[in-house]
Amino acid sequence: MSTNLFHLPDVGEGLTEAEIVAWHVAVGDVVEVNQIIVDIETAKSIVELPSPFAGTVTELLVAAGDTVAVGTAIIGIATAASAEEPKLLVGYGARESGGQRRRRGGAVPAAAPTVPAAAPTVPAAAPTVPAAVPAVVEEAGKPRAKPPVRKLAKVLGVDLATVVPTGPDGTVVRDDVLGAAGQNAAAPAAPSPIPDGDVTRYPIKGVRKHTAAAMVASAFTAPHVTEFVTVDVTETIRLKDRVQQRREFRDVKLTPLAFVARAYLIAVGRTPIANGRWDEASQEIVVPAAVNLGIAAATPRGLVVPNIRGAHALGLRELAVAINALAATARAGKTPPEELSGGTTTITNVGVFGVDTGTPILNPGETAILAVGAIRRMPWVVEDEHGERIEPRSVLQLALSFDHRVMDGQQGSELLADTAAVLAEPGLALL
C-alpha cells in the first residue's frame, strides 16, 4: 500500500486559490476513481472534484472552510500500488502550459476572429439546446422523461422518482425538474456573519470577492455610457400568452425575459459591434461571429453570469429552455466553470426585484449590457387612425450600458432602439 496525495487543481480560468466548501468523504472511506470527494468554491462557482485514485482515504489535509492555493495537497488516499496523479479528472484538472482546455462537451473552441465593420455572417453553429427533442425515454420502474430532462435532473441533483409529472401521459417535463430543484435543492450557504462588538463582519471571498474586483476593474477601465428607453410591451405580453398555449411550448415555462433576450439578440445582429470587445494589447476591436449571451443570476453566494453559447442561433423555445436551465443551475450553485467564461454580451433582469431600471456595469471584457426592469400596467397614450386616447398598457424600462471606446452614441442608441422596437411590435422581427 502507498499513500498518494491529491493536490488542488486549476479547474479553469487561471484559478489561484479556492475554498473547501464540503467534504463528501472521511478518513477510512473507500473511494473509486472519479467519485466526487469534495466541493470547492472558486472565484466563480461551486465545483465538485472527483477522486483521481481508487483506494482508502488516509487523511484530510485541509478542513472545510479553509482557503488554499492551487497545488496544495488536500487529501491522502492509500492505493494498492503506487499511482501517478492524473492530469485531467472528468473535465477538470490543472492545465498544461501552452495548451488549450477542451470544453466538456466537445472540441477546443477556435480563437475569436477579428471581423470588419460589416455585419458578420451568422454561422450554422450547433445550438446550446438541441432544436430536435428526442423521444421520451421509458425504462421499467423509472419515470417517463426525455433525455434532456434526465440530464438536467442529474445536473441539479433531482431524483426523478420524487418529481410530480405534469406532462402528457405522466411524463416528467423540464419545468417539473426546475420546480423540484427550487424546492428541494440545498442552496449554497451565504457568507457566515461574524459578530464583532457593535458591528457584524462578513468575510469577502469566493464569488463575492471575484465580483467586487471585476466590477471595480470594469468601472475604471471602460468608459461607460448608459441610455434608457420606456417601451409599451403589451403586444409582446399578448404574444407570450398565445405562444404558451401552442403544443410545442406547453412543457416550457415562457417568461418575458425570453422575449427580451430574443429581441436583444435580433438587435445585436443589426449592430454586431455590440458583440465585440476592446483588445488593449493589439489595439483592435475584436468581434466574434457567435453571440454568447450572459444572463446575470443572483445566488446566495453572490452574482454570477453564466452564458448561453451560440444564443444567436437559438429559436424562442430553445432560448427559453436554456434560460430556465441556466437560472436553476446557478441558484443550486452547480454552474460548470466553462459556462462562466467566454460571454460576449449580457442581460441583467432587475425587474424580478420590482425595480424599474438601473445603470448596469459592464461584465469585464464585454461591450454592452442590457438591464431589464419590471413590467408595470400604466396609463399610456395610444395613437391610431381614430386619434389619440389613454388606456392601461404593459410598460417596461430598458437601460443599456456600453463601452464608448467600442460603440459610439449612434450605435448604442440604435441597439437600444431596435430592442425596444421589436418588443413594442414583435412582428418587426420578421423584417
C-alpha positions, 0 to 999 in steps of 0.5 A: 500500500502507498499513500498518494496525495491529491493536490488542488487543481486549476479547474479553469480560468487561471484559478489561484486559490479556492475554498473547501466548501464540503467534504463528501468523504472521511478518513477510512472511506473507500473511494473509486476513481472519479467519485466526487470527494469534495466541493470547492468554491472558486472565484466563480462557482461551486465545483465538485472534484472527483477522486483521481485514485481508487483506494482508502482515504488516509487523511484530510489535509485541509478542513472545510472552510479553509482557503488554499492555493492551487497545488496544495495537497488536500487529501491522502488516499492509500492505493494498492500500488503506487499511482501517478496523479492524473492530469485531467479528472472528468473535465477538470484538472490543472492545465498544461502550459501552452495548451488549450482546455477542451470544453466538456462537451466537445472540441477546443473552441477556435480563437475569436476572429477579428471581423470588419465593420460589416455585419458578420455572417451568422454561422450554422453553429450547433445550438446550446439546446438541441432544436430536435427533442428526442423521444421520451425515454421509458425504462421499467420502474423509472419515470417517463422523461426525455433525455434532456430532462434526465440530464438536467435532473442529474445536473441539479441533483433531482431524483426523478422518482420524487418529481410530480409529472405534469406532462402528457401521459405522466411524463416528467417535463423540464419545468417539473425538474426546475420546480423540484430543484427550487424546492428541494435543492440545498442552496449554497450557504451565504457568507457566515456573519461574524459578530464583532462588538457593535458591528457584524463582519462578513468575510469577502471571498469566493464569488463575492470577492471575484465580483467586487474586483471585476466590477471595480476593474470594469468601472475604471477601465471602460468608459461607460455610457448608459441610455434608457428607453420606456417601451409599451410591451403589451403586444409582446405580453399578448404574444407570450400568452398565445405562444404558451398555449401552442403544443410545442411550448406547453412543457416550457415555462415562457417568461418575458425575459425570453422575449427580451433576450430574443429581441436583444439578440435580433438587435445585436445582429443589426449592430454586431459591434455590440458583440465585440470587445476592446483588445488593449494589447493589439489595439483592435476591436475584436468581434466574434461571429457567435453571440454568447449571451450572459444572463446575470443570476443572483445566488446566495453566494453572490452574482454570477453570469453564466452564458448561453453559447451560440444564443444567436442561433437559438429559436424562442423555445430553445432560448427559453429552455436554456434560460430556465436551465441556466437560472436553476443551475446557478441558484443550486450553485452547480454552474460548470466553470466553462459556462462562466467564461467566454460571454460576449454580451449580457442581460441583467433582469432587475425587474424580478426585484420590482425595480424599474431600471438601473445603470448596469456595469459592464461584465469585464471584457464585454461591450454592452449590457442590457438591464431589464426592469419590471413590467408595470400596467400604466396609463399610456397614450395610444395613437391610431387612425381614430386619434389619440386616447389613454388606456392601461398598457404593459410598460417596461424600462430598458437601460443599456450600458456600453463601452464608448471606446467600442460603440459610439452614441449612434450605435448604442442608441440604435441597439437600444432602439431596435430592442425596444422596437421589436418588443413594442411590435414583435412582428418587426422581427420578421423584417 
